[in-house]
Amino acid sequence: MVRVSNGLCCGSSKVALVNAAREGDSWAWSSLIDMCTPSVRTIASRFERDTNRVEDIVQESWMAAIQRIVSLRDTSRFDPWLHAIVRNKCCTHIRNAVECKLLSEHERSEEWPANNDDPETEAIKAEEIALAKVKIAHGLDSLAEVYREAIVARYFDDLSYQEIAEANEIPVGTVKSRLFTAHVQLKRVLEEVA
């Protein structure tokens, strides 16, 4: 790859940058990161409202992209490939958040005494928690992106219908419709894996 003194590639395109990055060119990686981080951040922000967690997702997505670049066969498809990585990282963060909420709910539950030393009871508790995690993760993964985003915004970010509508620039009625559809689909999926 030929570079001019101001750091720009002569006649380069994103495909040329991707090809150079695949060959280990750190300047090409730096250029791709500068060029694509705004879209990566936008996708992460659809799933996660906390800016610190969004930045974690952005960083993790780029690390995964750098590690997996050799698996990208068609370099002209870099953007969809990168966006899939970002969505997968977001789903991982959602799953982790669900697991934390489940664990804290079980810890607060009166059903399970805090100092129960009965190994059989502890084994049942652990099995139920593991099963609940699998069911919820499967349910969230099965939803289309718009429905998953609505569920995360409403129940994990505790946003009101109005706040979700404003954040996504959609009417409140659309938010309600998406949440209704998401509930129906989640219920169906959770019943199937019961």
TAZI-V11965 format. One record per backbone hydrogen bond with DSSP energy under -0.5 kcal/mol. NH is the residue of the N-H (numbers start at 1). CO is the residue of the C=O. E is the energy in kcal/mol with one decimal. If there is no record, write none. Layout:
((NH & CO & E) (NH & CO & E))
This chain:
((4 & 8 & -2.5) (7 & 4 & -2.1) (10 & 2 & -1.8) (11 & 9 & -0.6) (12 & 9 & -0.9) (17 & 13 & -2.1) (18 & 14 & -2.8) (19 & 15 & -2.7) (20 & 16 & -2.3) (21 & 17 & -2.7) (22 & 18 & -2.4) (23 & 19 & -1.0) (24 & 21 & -1.9) (25 & 20 & -2.3) (26 & 24 & -0.8) (29 & 25 & -1.8) (30 & 26 & -2.6) (31 & 27 & -2.3) (32 & 28 & -2.6) (33 & 29 & -2.9) (34 & 30 & -2.4) (35 & 31 & -2.5) (36 & 32 & -2.9) (37 & 33 & -2.0) (39 & 36 & -0.5) (40 & 36 & -2.1) (41 & 37 & -3.0) (42 & 38 & -2.0) (43 & 39 & -2.1) (44 & 40 & -2.4) (45 & 41 & -2.3) (46 & 42 & -1.0) (46 & 43 & -0.9) (47 & 43 & -0.8) (47 & 44 & -0.8) (48 & 44 & -2.3) (54 & 50 & -2.3) (55 & 51 & -2.2) (56 & 52 & -1.9) (57 & 53 & -2.4) (58 & 54 & -2.5) (59 & 55 & -2.5) (60 & 56 & -2.8) (61 & 57 & -2.6) (62 & 58 & -2.2) (63 & 59 & -2.3) (64 & 60 & -2.3) (65 & 61 & -2.5) (66 & 62 & -2.6) (67 & 63 & -2.2) (68 & 64 & -2.1) (69 & 65 & -0.9) (71 & 68 & -2.6) (72 & 69 & -1.6) (73 & 71 & -0.9) (75 & 73 & -0.8) (77 & 74 & -2.4) (78 & 75 & -1.0) (81 & 77 & -2.0) (82 & 78 & -3.1) (83 & 79 & -2.9) (84 & 80 & -1.9) (85 & 81 & -1.6) (86 & 82 & -2.2) (87 & 83 & -2.5) (88 & 84 & -2.3) (89 & 85 & -2.3) (90 & 86 & -2.4) (91 & 87 & -2.4) (92 & 88 & -2.0) (93 & 89 & -2.1) (94 & 90 & -2.5) (95 & 91 & -2.9) (96 & 92 & -2.3) (97 & 93 & -2.2) (98 & 94 & -2.7) (99 & 95 & -2.6) (100 & 96 & -2.2) (101 & 97 & -2.4) (102 & 98 & -2.8) (103 & 99 & -2.6) (104 & 100 & -2.5) (105 & 101 & -2.3) (106 & 102 & -2.5) (107 & 103 & -2.4) (108 & 104 & -1.7) (109 & 105 & -1.1) (112 & 109 & -0.7) (113 & 111 & -0.6) (116 & 113 & -1.1) (117 & 115 & -0.7) (119 & 117 & -0.6) (122 & 118 & -2.3) (123 & 119 & -2.2) (124 & 120 & -2.1) (125 & 121 & -2.5) (126 & 122 & -2.5) (127 & 123 & -2.2) (128 & 124 & -2.5) (129 & 125 & -2.4) (130 & 126 & -2.4) (131 & 127 & -2.4) (132 & 128 & -2.5) (133 & 129 & -2.3) (134 & 130 & -2.2) (135 & 131 & -2.5) (136 & 132 & -2.6) (137 & 133 & -2.7) (138 & 134 & -2.6) (139 & 135 & -2.6) (140 & 136 & -2.8) (141 & 137 & -2.5) (142 & 138 & -1.6) (143 & 139 & -0.7) (143 & 140 & -0.9) (147 & 144 & -0.6) (148 & 144 & -2.5) (149 & 145 & -2.8) (150 & 146 & -1.5) (151 & 147 & -2.3) (152 & 148 & -2.7) (153 & 149 & -2.7) (154 & 150 & -2.4) (155 & 151 & -2.9) (156 & 151 & -0.6) (156 & 152 & -1.8) (157 & 152 & -2.1) (159 & 153 & -2.6) (164 & 160 & -2.4) (165 & 161 & -2.5) (166 & 162 & -2.6) (167 & 163 & -2.5) (168 & 164 & -1.9) (169 & 165 & -0.8) (170 & 165 & -2.2) (174 & 171 & -0.6) (175 & 171 & -1.5) (176 & 172 & -2.4) (177 & 173 & -2.3) (178 & 174 & -2.7) (179 & 175 & -2.6) (180 & 176 & -2.4) (181 & 177 & -2.5) (182 & 178 & -2.7) (183 & 179 & -2.5) (184 & 180 & -2.3) (185 & 181 & -2.7) (186 & 182 & -2.9) (187 & 183 & -2.7) (188 & 184 & -2.2) (189 & 185 & -2.5) (190 & 186 & -3.0) (191 & 187 & -2.2) (192 & 188 & -1.9) (193 & 189 & -1.7) (194 & 191 & -0.7))
